[in-house]
Amino acid sequence: MDAAQLTAKRCVACRGGIPPLTAEQAREYLVATPEWALSEAADRLTRTFTFKDFRGAMVFVNRVADLAEEEGHHPDFAIHWNRVEIVLWTHKIGGLHENDFIMAAKIDRVA
């Protein structure tokens, strides 16, 4: 799967009760989102974005927030003066789901 295929998809509601992606499955998806990093436990996806200033960082955060609302899948943010760290994972299953990689690809497009 590549980034274009991921961005063509929509996040689907995850109600829990399903297993998270295995480390191997997550690494396969990671090929389509190479700027993102997989946590050591393969249960989180992270990326840091750098901007010229605080205003640029906040504009980006607001765009991602709008995207998250559209997709119904919400990342964790850490906002610094000119940096934004984003962490994606599916809380209901305690790990990664295809939705996380869909969001990563769409966030890359917003950036």
Gaussian input, Z-matrix of N, CA and C with variables (Angstrom, degrees):
# hf/3-21g

backbone

0 1
 N
 C     1     B1
 C     2     B2     1     A1
 N     3     B3     2     A2     1     D1
 C     4     B4     3     A3     2     D2
 C     5     B5     4     A4     3     D3
 N     6     B6     5     A5     4     D4
 C     7     B7     6     A6     5     D5
 C     8     B8     7     A7     6     D6
 N     9     B9     8     A8     7     D7
 C    10    B10     9     A9     8     D8
 C    11    B11    10    A10     9     D9
 N    12    B12    11    A11    10    D10
 C    13    B13    12    A12    11    D11
 C    14    B14    13    A13    12    D12
 N    15    B15    14    A14    13    D13
 C    16    B16    15    A15    14    D14
 C    17    B17    16    A16    15    D15
 N    18    B18    17    A17    16    D16
 C    19    B19    18    A18    17    D17
 C    20    B20    19    A19    18    D18
 N    21    B21    20    A20    19    D19
 C    22    B22    21    A21    20    D20
 C    23    B23    22    A22    21    D21
 N    24    B24    23    A23    22    D22
 C    25    B25    24    A24    23    D23
 C    26    B26    25    A25    24    D24
 N    27    B27    26    A26    25    D25
 C    28    B28    27    A27    26    D26
 C    29    B29    28    A28    27    D27
 N    30    B30    29    A29    28    D28
 C    31    B31    30    A30    29    D29
 C    32    B32    31    A31    30    D30
 N    33    B33    32    A32    31    D31
 C    34    B34    33    A33    32    D32
 C    35    B35    34    A34    33    D33
 N    36    B36    35    A35    34    D34
 C    37    B37    36    A36    35    D35
 C    38    B38    37    A37    36    D36
 N    39    B39    38    A38    37    D37
 C    40    B40    39    A39    38    D38
 C    41    B41    40    A40    39    D39
 N    42    B42    41    A41    40    D40
 C    43    B43    42    A42    41    D41
 C    44    B44    43    A43    42    D42
 N    45    B45    44    A44    43    D43
 C    46    B46    45    A45    44    D44
 C    47    B47    46    A46    45    D45
 N    48    B48    47    A47    46    D46
 C    49    B49    48    A48    47    D47
 C    50    B50    49    A49    48    D48
 N    51    B51    50    A50    49    D49
 C    52    B52    51    A51    50    D50
 C    53    B53    52    A52    51    D51
 N    54    B54    53    A53    52    D52
 C    55    B55    54    A54    53    D53
 C    56    B56    55    A55    54    D54
 N    57    B57    56    A56    55    D55
 C    58    B58    57    A57    56    D56
 C    59    B59    58    A58    57    D57
 N    60    B60    59    A59    58    D58
 C    61    B61    60    A60    59    D59
 C    62    B62    61    A61    60    D60
 N    63    B63    62    A62    61    D61
 C    64    B64    63    A63    62    D62
 C    65    B65    64    A64    63    D63
 N    66    B66    65    A65    64    D64
 C    67    B67    66    A66    65    D65
 C    68    B68    67    A67    66    D66
 N    69    B69    68    A68    67    D67
 C    70    B70    69    A69    68    D68
 C    71    B71    70    A70    69    D69
 N    72    B72    71    A71    70    D70
 C    73    B73    72    A72    71    D71
 C    74    B74    73    A73    72    D72
 N    75    B75    74    A74    73    D73
 C    76    B76    75    A75    74    D74
 C    77    B77    76    A76    75    D75
 N    78    B78    77    A77    76    D76
 C    79    B79    78    A78    77    D77
 C    80    B80    79    A79    78    D78
 N    81    B81    80    A80    79    D79
 C    82    B82    81    A81    80    D80
 C    83    B83    82    A82    81    D81
 N    84    B84    83    A83    82    D82
 C    85    B85    84    A84    83    D83
 C    86    B86    85    A85    84    D84
 N    87    B87    86    A86    85    D85
 C    88    B88    87    A87    86    D86
 C    89    B89    88    A88    87    D87
 N    90    B90    89    A89    88    D88
 C    91    B91    90    A90    89    D89
 C    92    B92    91    A91    90    D90
 N    93    B93    92    A92    91    D91
 C    94    B94    93    A93    92    D92
 C    95    B95    94    A94    93    D93
 N    96    B96    95    A95    94    D94
 C    97    B97    96    A96    95    D95
 C    98    B98    97    A97    96    D96
 N    99    B99    98    A98    97    D97
 C   100   B100    99    A99    98    D98
 C   101   B101   100   A100    99    D99
 N   102   B102   101   A101   100   D100
 C   103   B103   102   A102   101   D101
 C   104   B104   103   A103   102   D102
 N   105   B105   104   A104   103   D103
 C   106   B106   105   A105   104   D104
 C   107   B107   106   A106   105   D105
 N   108   B108   107   A107   106   D106
 C   109   B109   108   A108   107   D107
 C   110   B110   109   A109   108   D108
 N   111   B111   110   A110   109   D109
 C   112   B112   111   A111   110   D110
 C   113   B113   112   A112   111   D111
 N   114   B114   113   A113   112   D112
 C   115   B115   114   A114   113   D113
 C   116   B116   115   A115   114   D114
 N   117   B117   116   A116   115   D115
 C   118   B118   117   A117   116   D116
 C   119   B119   118   A118   117   D117
 N   120   B120   119   A119   118   D118
 C   121   B121   120   A120   119   D119
 C   122   B122   121   A121   120   D120
 N   123   B123   122   A122   121   D121
 C   124   B124   123   A123   122   D122
 C   125   B125   124   A124   123   D123
 N   126   B126   125   A125   124   D124
 C   127   B127   126   A126   125   D125
 C   128   B128   127   A127   126   D126
 N   129   B129   128   A128   127   D127
 C   130   B130   129   A129   128   D128
 C   131   B131   130   A130   129   D129
 N   132   B132   131   A131   130   D130
 C   133   B133   132   A132   131   D131
 C   134   B134   133   A133   132   D132
 N   135   B135   134   A134   133   D133
 C   136   B136   135   A135   134   D134
 C   137   B137   136   A136   135   D135
 N   138   B138   137   A137   136   D136
 C   139   B139   138   A138   137   D137
 C   140   B140   139   A139   138   D138
 N   141   B141   140   A140   139   D139
 C   142   B142   141   A141   140   D140
 C   143   B143   142   A142   141   D141
 N   144   B144   143   A143   142   D142
 C   145   B145   144   A144   143   D143
 C   146   B146   145   A145   144   D144
 N   147   B147   146   A146   145   D145
 C   148   B148   147   A147   146   D146
 C   149   B149   148   A148   147   D147
 N   150   B150   149   A149   148   D148
 C   151   B151   150   A150   149   D149
 C   152   B152   151   A151   150   D150
 N   153   B153   152   A152   151   D151
 C   154   B154   153   A153   152   D152
 C   155   B155   154   A154   153   D153
 N   156   B156   155   A155   154   D154
 C   157   B157   156   A156   155   D155
 C   158   B158   157   A157   156   D156
 N   159   B159   158   A158   157   D157
 C   160   B160   159   A159   158   D158
 C   161   B161   160   A160   159   D159
 N   162   B162   161   A161   160   D160
 C   163   B163   162   A162   161   D161
 C   164   B164   163   A163   162   D162
 N   165   B165   164   A164   163   D163
 C   166   B166   165   A165   164   D164
 C   167   B167   166   A166   165   D165
 N   168   B168   167   A167   166   D166
 C   169   B169   168   A168   167   D167
 C   170   B170   169   A169   168   D168
 N   171   B171   170   A170   169   D169
 C   172   B172   171   A171   170   D170
 C   173   B173   172   A172   171   D171
 N   174   B174   173   A173   172   D172
 C   175   B175   174   A174   173   D173
 C   176   B176   175   A175   174   D174
 N   177   B177   176   A176   175   D175
 C   178   B178   177   A177   176   D176
 C   179   B179   178   A178   177   D177
 N   180   B180   179   A179   178   D178
 C   181   B181   180   A180   179   D179
 C   182   B182   181   A181   180   D180
 N   183   B183   182   A182   181   D181
 C   184   B184   183   A183   182   D182
 C   185   B185   184   A184   183   D183
 N   186   B186   185   A185   184   D184
 C   187   B187   186   A186   185   D185
 C   188   B188   187   A187   186   D186
 N   189   B189   188   A188   187   D187
 C   190   B190   189   A189   188   D188
 C   191   B191   190   A190   189   D189
 N   192   B192   191   A191   190   D190
 C   193   B193   192   A192   191   D191
 C   194   B194   193   A193   192   D192
 N   195   B195   194   A194   193   D193
 C   196   B196   195   A195   194   D194
 C   197   B197   196   A196   195   D195
 N   198   B198   197   A197   196   D196
 C   199   B199   198   A198   197   D197
 C   200   B200   199   A199   198   D198
 N   201   B201   200   A200   199   D199
 C   202   B202   201   A201   200   D200
 C   203   B203   202   A202   201   D201
 N   204   B204   203   A203   202   D202
 C   205   B205   204   A204   203   D203
 C   206   B206   205   A205   204   D204
 N   207   B207   206   A206   205   D205
 C   208   B208   207   A207   206   D206
 C   209   B209   208   A208   207   D207
 N   210   B210   209   A209   208   D208
 C   211   B211   210   A210   209   D209
 C   212   B212   211   A211   210   D210
 N   213   B213   212   A212   211   D211
 C   214   B214   213   A213   212   D212
 C   215   B215   214   A214   213   D213
 N   216   B216   215   A215   214   D214
 C   217   B217   216   A216   215   D215
 C   218   B218   217   A217   216   D216
 N   219   B219   218   A218   217   D217
 C   220   B220   219   A219   218   D218
 C   221   B221   220   A220   219   D219
 N   222   B222   221   A221   220   D220
 C   223   B223   222   A222   221   D221
 C   224   B224   223   A223   222   D222
 N   225   B225   224   A224   223   D223
 C   226   B226   225   A225   224   D224
 C   227   B227   226   A226   225   D225
 N   228   B228   227   A227   226   D226
 C   229   B229   228   A228   227   D227
 C   230   B230   229   A229   228   D228
 N   231   B231   230   A230   229   D229
 C   232   B232   231   A231   230   D230
 C   233   B233   232   A232   231   D231
 N   234   B234   233   A233   232   D232
 C   235   B235   234   A234   233   D233
 C   236   B236   235   A235   234   D234
 N   237   B237   236   A236   235   D235
 C   238   B238   237   A237   236   D236
 C   239   B239   238   A238   237   D237
 N   240   B240   239   A239   238   D238
 C   241   B241   240   A240   239   D239
 C   242   B242   241   A241   240   D240
 N   243   B243   242   A242   241   D241
 C   244   B244   243   A243   242   D242
 C   245   B245   244   A244   243   D243
 N   246   B246   245   A245   244   D244
 C   247   B247   246   A246   245   D245
 C   248   B248   247   A247   246   D246
 N   249   B249   248   A248   247   D247
 C   250   B250   249   A249   248   D248
 C   251   B251   250   A250   249   D249
 N   252   B252   251   A251   250   D250
 C   253   B253   252   A252   251   D251
 C   254   B254   253   A253   252   D252
 N   255   B255   254   A254   253   D253
 C   256   B256   255   A255   254   D254
 C   257   B257   256   A256   255   D255
 N   258   B258   257   A257   256   D256
 C   259   B259   258   A258   257   D257
 C   260   B260   259   A259   258   D258
 N   261   B261   260   A260   259   D259
 C   262   B262   261   A261   260   D260
 C   263   B263   262   A262   261   D261
 N   264   B264   263   A263   262   D262
 C   265   B265   264   A264   263   D263
 C   266   B266   265   A265   264   D264
 N   267   B267   266   A266   265   D265
 C   268   B268   267   A267   266   D266
 C   269   B269   268   A268   267   D267
 N   270   B270   269   A269   268   D268
 C   271   B271   270   A270   269   D269
 C   272   B272   271   A271   270   D270
 N   273   B273   272   A272   271   D271
 C   274   B274   273   A273   272   D272
 C   275   B275   274   A274   273   D273
 N   276   B276   275   A275   274   D274
 C   277   B277   276   A276   275   D275
 C   278   B278   277   A277   276   D276
 N   279   B279   278   A278   277   D277
 C   280   B280   279   A279   278   D278
 C   281   B281   280   A280   279   D279
 N   282   B282   281   A281   280   D280
 C   283   B283   282   A282   281   D281
 C   284   B284   283   A283   282   D282
 N   285   B285   284   A284   283   D283
 C   286   B286   285   A285   284   D284
 C   287   B287   286   A286   285   D285
 N   288   B288   287   A287   286   D286
 C   289   B289   288   A288   287   D287
 C   290   B290   289   A289   288   D288
 N   291   B291   290   A290   289   D289
 C   292   B292   291   A291   290   D290
 C   293   B293   292   A292   291   D291
 N   294   B294   293   A293   292   D292
 C   295   B295   294   A294   293   D293
 C   296   B296   295   A295   294   D294
 N   297   B297   296   A296   295   D295
 C   298   B298   297   A297   296   D296
 C   299   B299   298   A298   297   D297
 N   300   B300   299   A299   298   D298
 C   301   B301   300   A300   299   D299
 C   302   B302   301   A301   300   D300
 N   303   B303   302   A302   301   D301
 C   304   B304   303   A303   302   D302
 C   305   B305   304   A304   303   D303
 N   306   B306   305   A305   304   D304
 C   307   B307   306   A306   305   D305
 C   308   B308   307   A307   306   D306
 N   309   B309   308   A308   307   D307
 C   310   B310   309   A309   308   D308
 C   311   B311   310   A310   309   D309
 N   312   B312   311   A311   310   D310
 C   313   B313   312   A312   311   D311
 C   314   B314   313   A313   312   D312
 N   315   B315   314   A314   313   D313
 C   316   B316   315   A315   314   D314
 C   317   B317   316   A316   315   D315
 N   318   B318   317   A317   316   D316
 C   319   B319   318   A318   317   D317
 C   320   B320   319   A319   318   D318
 N   321   B321   320   A320   319   D319
 C   322   B322   321   A321   320   D320
 C   323   B323   322   A322   321   D321
 N   324   B324   323   A323   322   D322
 C   325   B325   324   A324   323   D323
 C   326   B326   325   A325   324   D324
 N   327   B327   326   A326   325   D325
 C   328   B328   327   A327   326   D326
 C   329   B329   328   A328   327   D327
 N   330   B330   329   A329   328   D328
 C   331   B331   330   A330   329   D329
 C   332   B332   331   A331   330   D330

   B1=1.4449
   B2=1.5296
   B3=1.3340
   B4=1.4646
   B5=1.5337
   B6=1.3332
   B7=1.4651
   B8=1.5259
   B9=1.3250
   B10=1.4721
   B11=1.5260
   B12=1.3130
   B13=1.4638
   B14=1.5341
   B15=1.3222
   B16=1.4631
   B17=1.5234
   B18=1.3389
   B19=1.4735
   B20=1.5282
   B21=1.3162
   B22=1.4648
   B23=1.5324
   B24=1.3292
   B25=1.4612
   B26=1.5253
   B27=1.3136
   B28=1.4718
   B29=1.5223
   B30=1.3058
   B31=1.4552
   B32=1.5281
   B33=1.3138
   B34=1.4627
   B35=1.5189
   B36=1.3107
   B37=1.4626
   B38=1.5296
   B39=1.3127
   B40=1.4590
   B41=1.5252
   B42=1.2964
   B43=1.4533
   B44=1.5252
   B45=1.3190
   B46=1.4623
   B47=1.5164
   B48=1.3169
   B49=1.4589
   B50=1.5144
   B51=1.3231
   B52=1.4569
   B53=1.5255
   B54=1.3072
   B55=1.4633
   B56=1.5319
   B57=1.3278
   B58=1.4666
   B59=1.5278
   B60=1.3258
   B61=1.4617
   B62=1.5232
   B63=1.3064
   B64=1.4614
   B65=1.5266
   B66=1.3122
   B67=1.4643
   B68=1.5197
   B69=1.3093
   B70=1.4707
   B71=1.5289
   B72=1.3178
   B73=1.4674
   B74=1.5274
   B75=1.3308
   B76=1.4656
   B77=1.5247
   B78=1.3192
   B79=1.4766
   B80=1.5327
   B81=1.3270
   B82=1.4633
   B83=1.5278
   B84=1.3230
   B85=1.4672
   B86=1.5223
   B87=1.3165
   B88=1.4648
   B89=1.5302
   B90=1.3148
   B91=1.4636
   B92=1.5366
   B93=1.3302
   B94=1.4735
   B95=1.5286
   B96=1.3329
   B97=1.4699
   B98=1.5297
   B99=1.3208
   B100=1.4646
   B101=1.5267
   B102=1.3316
   B103=1.4620
   B104=1.5284
   B105=1.3127
   B106=1.4581
   B107=1.5200
   B108=1.3190
   B109=1.4688
   B110=1.5249
   B111=1.2867
   B112=1.4574
   B113=1.5214
   B114=1.3191
   B115=1.4612
   B116=1.5299
   B117=1.3155
   B118=1.4666
   B119=1.5273
   B120=1.3231
   B121=1.4657
   B122=1.5353
   B123=1.3290
   B124=1.4737
   B125=1.5307
   B126=1.3534
   B127=1.4601
   B128=1.5279
   B129=1.3288
   B130=1.4631
   B131=1.5255
   B132=1.3248
   B133=1.4521
   B134=1.5252
   B135=1.3348
   B136=1.4607
   B137=1.5278
   B138=1.3176
   B139=1.4558
   B140=1.5253
   B141=1.3264
   B142=1.4587
   B143=1.5190
   B144=1.3205
   B145=1.4598
   B146=1.5200
   B147=1.3383
   B148=1.4640
   B149=1.5204
   B150=1.3440
   B151=1.4595
   B152=1.5193
   B153=1.3150
   B154=1.4573
   B155=1.5286
   B156=1.3424
   B157=1.4585
   B158=1.5234
   B159=1.3206
   B160=1.4604
   B161=1.5236
   B162=1.3167
   B163=1.4707
   B164=1.5339
   B165=1.3241
   B166=1.4655
   B167=1.5186
   B168=1.3229
   B169=1.4666
   B170=1.5251
   B171=1.3261
   B172=1.4561
   B173=1.5265
   B174=1.3115
   B175=1.4744
   B176=1.5275
   B177=1.3238
   B178=1.4625
   B179=1.5314
   B180=1.3240
   B181=1.4672
   B182=1.5264
   B183=1.3032
   B184=1.4647
   B185=1.5229
   B186=1.3165
   B187=1.4810
   B188=1.5298
   B189=1.3234
   B190=1.4709
   B191=1.5297
   B192=1.3299
   B193=1.4656
   B194=1.5306
   B195=1.3310
   B196=1.4671
   B197=1.5297
   B198=1.3245
   B199=1.4668
   B200=1.5300
   B201=1.3217
   B202=1.4674
   B203=1.5297
   B204=1.3211
   B205=1.4639
   B206=1.5245
   B207=1.3311
   B208=1.4739
   B209=1.5265
   B210=1.3272
   B211=1.4600
   B212=1.5317
   B213=1.3257
   B214=1.4609
   B215=1.5186
   B216=1.3279
   B217=1.4754
   B218=1.5254
   B219=1.3188
   B220=1.4614
   B221=1.5271
   B222=1.3417
   B223=1.4625
   B224=1.5286
   B225=1.3107
   B226=1.4581
   B227=1.5305
   B228=1.3366
   B229=1.4592
   B230=1.5228
   B231=1.3250
   B232=1.4686
   B233=1.5246
   B234=1.3322
   B235=1.4613
   B236=1.5221
   B237=1.3169
   B238=1.4589
   B239=1.5311
   B240=1.2859
   B241=1.4620
   B242=1.5265
   B243=1.3072
   B244=1.4665
   B245=1.5262
   B246=1.3182
   B247=1.4643
   B248=1.5233
   B249=1.3125
   B250=1.4574
   B251=1.5230
   B252=1.3172
   B253=1.4621
   B254=1.5224
   B255=1.3114
   B256=1.4635
   B257=1.5196
   B258=1.3206
   B259=1.4626
   B260=1.5209
   B261=1.3160
   B262=1.4618
   B263=1.5263
   B264=1.3035
   B265=1.4575
   B266=1.5092
   B267=1.2950
   B268=1.4567
   B269=1.5235
   B270=1.3058
   B271=1.4625
   B272=1.5256
   B273=1.3209
   B274=1.4745
   B275=1.5204
   B276=1.3356
   B277=1.4702
   B278=1.5245
   B279=1.3232
   B280=1.4594
   B281=1.5162
   B282=1.3178
   B283=1.4651
   B284=1.5096
   B285=1.3079
   B286=1.4596
   B287=1.5209
   B288=1.3144
   B289=1.4635
   B290=1.5236
   B291=1.3012
   B292=1.4623
   B293=1.5304
   B294=1.3277
   B295=1.4724
   B296=1.5251
   B297=1.3171
   B298=1.4630
   B299=1.5215
   B300=1.2940
   B301=1.4629
   B302=1.5303
   B303=1.3250
   B304=1.4640
   B305=1.5213
   B306=1.3329
   B307=1.4740
   B308=1.5264
   B309=1.3194
   B310=1.4699
   B311=1.5288
   B312=1.3267
   B313=1.4656
   B314=1.5316
   B315=1.3119
   B316=1.4766
   B317=1.5257
   B318=1.3100
   B319=1.4669
   B320=1.5118
   B321=1.3301
   B322=1.4623
   B323=1.5170
   B324=1.3145
   B325=1.4574
   B326=1.5291
   B327=1.3297
   B328=1.4706
   B329=1.5320
   B330=1.3250
   B331=1.4772
   B332=1.5151
   A1=108.62
   A2=116.47
   A3=119.69
   A4=109.66
   A5=116.06
   A6=121.46
   A7=111.70
   A8=117.76
   A9=120.21
   A10=110.84
   A11=116.71
   A12=119.80
   A13=110.83
   A14=116.22
   A15=119.31
   A16=111.14
   A17=117.27
   A18=119.14
   A19=111.96
   A20=117.55
   A21=120.76
   A22=111.45
   A23=116.59
   A24=121.02
   A25=110.40
   A26=115.23
   A27=122.41
   A28=107.45
   A29=115.48
   A30=119.46
   A31=108.40
   A32=115.39
   A33=121.09
   A34=108.32
   A35=115.54
   A36=119.56
   A37=109.94
   A38=115.45
   A39=121.26
   A40=107.48
   A41=116.58
   A42=120.95
   A43=112.55
   A44=115.95
   A45=118.83
   A46=109.95
   A47=115.25
   A48=119.69
   A49=114.50
   A50=117.12
   A51=120.58
   A52=107.98
   A53=116.83
   A54=117.81
   A55=110.84
   A56=116.21
   A57=118.64
   A58=109.46
   A59=115.26
   A60=119.62
   A61=109.79
   A62=116.40
   A63=120.00
   A64=108.23
   A65=116.82
   A66=120.60
   A67=110.26
   A68=117.10
   A69=120.80
   A70=111.14
   A71=117.00
   A72=120.36
   A73=110.55
   A74=116.35
   A75=120.37
   A76=110.76
   A77=117.54
   A78=120.76
   A79=110.66
   A80=117.55
   A81=120.42
   A82=110.75
   A83=117.19
   A84=120.85
   A85=111.43
   A86=116.99
   A87=121.92
   A88=112.02
   A89=117.56
   A90=121.63
   A91=110.37
   A92=116.79
   A93=121.08
   A94=112.28
   A95=116.98
   A96=121.45
   A97=108.74
   A98=117.72
   A99=121.47
   A100=116.17
   A101=118.63
   A102=120.59
   A103=112.11
   A104=116.37
   A105=121.88
   A106=109.56
   A107=115.88
   A108=121.05
   A109=109.58
   A110=114.75
   A111=122.35
   A112=107.93
   A113=117.63
   A114=120.51
   A115=109.42
   A116=115.47
   A117=120.39
   A118=111.42
   A119=116.38
   A120=120.73
   A121=112.30
   A122=116.96
   A123=123.60
   A124=111.59
   A125=115.63
   A126=119.01
   A127=113.37
   A128=116.18
   A129=121.78
   A130=108.87
   A131=115.40
   A132=123.11
   A133=106.08
   A134=118.38
   A135=120.60
   A136=111.66
   A137=113.87
   A138=120.74
   A139=108.92
   A140=115.95
   A141=121.89
   A142=108.52
   A143=115.48
   A144=123.16
   A145=107.74
   A146=116.95
   A147=121.74
   A148=109.70
   A149=114.81
   A150=121.75
   A151=110.66
   A152=115.98
   A153=121.71
   A154=111.31
   A155=115.69
   A156=119.38
   A157=109.91
   A158=115.01
   A159=121.45
   A160=111.69
   A161=116.59
   A162=120.45
   A163=110.63
   A164=117.04
   A165=120.42
   A166=111.86
   A167=115.96
   A168=119.98
   A169=110.59
   A170=116.67
   A171=120.40
   A172=112.73
   A173=117.54
   A174=120.34
   A175=108.94
   A176=116.37
   A177=121.50
   A178=110.90
   A179=117.14
   A180=121.09
   A181=110.35
   A182=117.13
   A183=119.91
   A184=112.03
   A185=117.09
   A186=119.78
   A187=110.37
   A188=115.89
   A189=119.44
   A190=110.13
   A191=117.16
   A192=120.49
   A193=110.88
   A194=116.90
   A195=120.60
   A196=110.69
   A197=115.91
   A198=120.68
   A199=110.57
   A200=116.64
   A201=121.15
   A202=111.05
   A203=115.83
   A204=119.61
   A205=110.96
   A206=116.67
   A207=120.43
   A208=111.38
   A209=115.83
   A210=120.94
   A211=113.29
   A212=117.13
   A213=119.77
   A214=112.22
   A215=115.80
   A216=120.91
   A217=107.20
   A218=116.54
   A219=121.31
   A220=112.50
   A221=116.59
   A222=120.60
   A223=111.73
   A224=115.27
   A225=121.82
   A226=106.87
   A227=116.45
   A228=122.37
   A229=110.52
   A230=116.64
   A231=122.74
   A232=104.45
   A233=115.65
   A234=120.75
   A235=109.05
   A236=115.07
   A237=122.39
   A238=106.52
   A239=118.24
   A240=120.47
   A241=112.51
   A242=118.42
   A243=120.07
   A244=112.18
   A245=115.98
   A246=120.80
   A247=110.62
   A248=114.81
   A249=121.34
   A250=107.11
   A251=115.56
   A252=121.04
   A253=107.35
   A254=115.60
   A255=120.71
   A256=108.55
   A257=114.65
   A258=121.61
   A259=107.35
   A260=115.01
   A261=121.72
   A262=109.55
   A263=115.51
   A264=123.31
   A265=107.55
   A266=116.92
   A267=121.12
   A268=108.32
   A269=114.93
   A270=122.25
   A271=112.08
   A272=117.30
   A273=121.84
   A274=113.37
   A275=116.71
   A276=119.07
   A277=111.89
   A278=117.14
   A279=120.69
   A280=114.36
   A281=116.31
   A282=120.06
   A283=110.64
   A284=115.61
   A285=120.97
   A286=112.79
   A287=114.26
   A288=124.75
   A289=105.95
   A290=117.83
   A291=120.59
   A292=111.07
   A293=117.51
   A294=121.21
   A295=112.39
   A296=117.45
   A297=120.65
   A298=111.04
   A299=116.92
   A300=120.92
   A301=111.08
   A302=117.16
   A303=120.39
   A304=109.13
   A305=116.05
   A306=119.78
   A307=111.01
   A308=118.12
   A309=120.76
   A310=110.21
   A311=117.00
   A312=120.60
   A313=110.81
   A314=116.85
   A315=120.16
   A316=111.24
   A317=117.47
   A318=120.70
   A319=109.47
   A320=117.80
   A321=120.62
   A322=111.07
   A323=116.38
   A324=121.36
   A325=110.65
   A326=117.89
   A327=122.72
   A328=110.04
   A329=116.19
   A330=120.92
   A331=110.13
   D1=141.06
   D2=177.77
   D3=-115.26
   D4=176.53
   D5=-176.08
   D6=-60.60
   D7=-39.17
   D8=-179.76
   D9=-63.18
   D10=-39.48
   D11=178.09
   D12=-66.32
   D13=-39.11
   D14=178.76
   D15=-66.25
   D16=-44.20
   D17=-177.51
   D18=-69.05
   D19=-19.40
   D20=177.31
   D21=-76.34
   D22=-15.99
   D23=-178.79
   D24=-90.19
   D25=164.78
   D26=174.07
   D27=-116.73
   D28=148.57
   D29=175.10
   D30=-67.36
   D31=140.30
   D32=177.32
   D33=-109.60
   D34=144.73
   D35=-178.85
   D36=-59.81
   D37=130.82
   D38=177.73
   D39=-105.90
   D40=117.18
   D41=-176.80
   D42=-95.18
   D43=3.59
   D44=-177.50
   D45=87.30
   D46=-176.54
   D47=178.56
   D48=77.85
   D49=3.83
   D50=176.33
   D51=-119.83
   D52=152.75
   D53=-179.52
   D54=-75.72
   D55=149.51
   D56=173.52
   D57=-69.22
   D58=166.93
   D59=175.61
   D60=-59.79
   D61=145.79
   D62=173.07
   D63=-74.23
   D64=166.10
   D65=177.59
   D66=-58.48
   D67=-40.06
   D68=179.76
   D69=-64.79
   D70=-44.15
   D71=178.49
   D72=-63.29
   D73=-42.37
   D74=-179.96
   D75=-62.51
   D76=-40.47
   D77=178.62
   D78=-64.57
   D79=-34.04
   D80=177.19
   D81=-65.11
   D82=-43.10
   D83=176.78
   D84=-67.07
   D85=-34.71
   D86=-176.83
   D87=-59.22
   D88=-26.56
   D89=178.03
   D90=-57.69
   D91=-33.36
   D92=-178.93
   D93=-82.18
   D94=-12.05
   D95=-179.09
   D96=-133.01
   D97=62.59
   D98=-169.82
   D99=-66.10
   D100=-17.06
   D101=178.67
   D102=-79.52
   D103=-10.96
   D104=-179.02
   D105=-92.31
   D106=154.08
   D107=179.61
   D108=-115.08
   D109=140.20
   D110=177.42
   D111=-92.51
   D112=132.88
   D113=178.90
   D114=-64.40
   D115=162.72
   D116=-178.84
   D117=-57.66
   D118=-36.88
   D119=179.85
   D120=-84.17
   D121=-0.06
   D122=-179.20
   D123=57.87
   D124=35.91
   D125=179.60
   D126=-120.39
   D127=2.97
   D128=178.36
   D129=-142.91
   D130=152.22
   D131=177.81
   D132=-123.67
   D133=126.46
   D134=-175.78
   D135=-131.48
   D136=153.10
   D137=173.40
   D138=-156.80
   D139=143.41
   D140=175.46
   D141=-111.11
   D142=130.08
   D143=178.07
   D144=-109.80
   D145=138.02
   D146=-179.75
   D147=-115.76
   D148=139.93
   D149=-176.79
   D150=-128.51
   D151=169.52
   D152=-179.43
   D153=-65.21
   D154=-36.63
   D155=-175.78
   D156=-159.03
   D157=-177.77
   D158=-178.94
   D159=-62.01
   D160=-41.94
   D161=-179.52
   D162=-58.62
   D163=-45.27
   D164=178.31
   D165=-61.13
   D166=-40.12
   D167=178.12
   D168=-62.65
   D169=-43.08
   D170=-178.39
   D171=-69.99
   D172=-36.13
   D173=175.41
   D174=-59.76
   D175=-44.79
   D176=178.88
   D177=-62.01
   D178=-47.66
   D179=-179.80
   D180=-57.73
   D181=-43.04
   D182=179.78
   D183=-66.00
   D184=-36.54
   D185=176.57
   D186=-65.73
   D187=-42.32
   D188=178.46
   D189=-66.40
   D190=-37.97
   D191=177.49
   D192=-60.97
   D193=-42.18
   D194=177.06
   D195=-62.22
   D196=-43.90
   D197=177.72
   D198=-61.16
   D199=-44.15
   D200=-179.39
   D201=-60.05
   D202=-40.45
   D203=177.52
   D204=-64.74
   D205=-42.66
   D206=178.64
   D207=-61.17
   D208=-40.45
   D209=-175.99
   D210=-87.37
   D211=-16.54
   D212=-176.98
   D213=69.31
   D214=28.94
   D215=-179.05
   D216=-139.87
   D217=116.60
   D218=-166.83
   D219=-113.28
   D220=122.24
   D221=179.03
   D222=-81.29
   D223=166.82
   D224=170.60
   D225=-93.34
   D226=137.41
   D227=-179.85
   D228=-117.11
   D229=143.90
   D230=164.65
   D231=-126.24
   D232=117.58
   D233=-175.05
   D234=-106.10
   D235=126.14
   D236=176.10
   D237=-117.51
   D238=178.61
   D239=-174.38
   D240=-50.44
   D241=-53.54
   D242=-179.29
   D243=-127.59
   D244=18.88
   D245=-179.55
   D246=-131.97
   D247=147.52
   D248=174.68
   D249=-130.90
   D250=122.25
   D251=174.87
   D252=-101.11
   D253=129.72
   D254=179.47
   D255=-118.23
   D256=135.44
   D257=175.55
   D258=-122.57
   D259=128.91
   D260=177.77
   D261=-114.94
   D262=136.75
   D263=171.51
   D264=-170.22
   D265=159.83
   D266=-177.94
   D267=-100.91
   D268=107.25
   D269=-173.59
   D270=-58.44
   D271=-41.37
   D272=-176.16
   D273=-59.70
   D274=-28.90
   D275=-178.34
   D276=-113.48
   D277=1.03
   D278=176.11
   D279=65.74
   D280=30.16
   D281=-179.65
   D282=-174.29
   D283=-156.87
   D284=-175.92
   D285=-93.97
   D286=148.18
   D287=178.59
   D288=-135.47
   D289=163.50
   D290=176.81
   D291=-53.08
   D292=-34.98
   D293=179.14
   D294=-52.81
   D295=-37.43
   D296=-178.26
   D297=-64.58
   D298=-37.78
   D299=179.18
   D300=-76.44
   D301=-32.64
   D302=173.19
   D303=-61.06
   D304=-47.15
   D305=179.09
   D306=-63.61
   D307=-42.13
   D308=179.70
   D309=-58.23
   D310=-46.29
   D311=-179.86
   D312=-64.09
   D313=-39.74
   D314=179.60
   D315=-70.85
   D316=-36.84
   D317=176.63
   D318=-64.54
   D319=-40.83
   D320=176.26
   D321=-57.36
   D322=-39.60
   D323=179.74
   D324=-66.61
   D325=-37.64
   D326=177.44
   D327=-66.06
   D328=-38.17
   D329=-177.31
   D330=-66.52

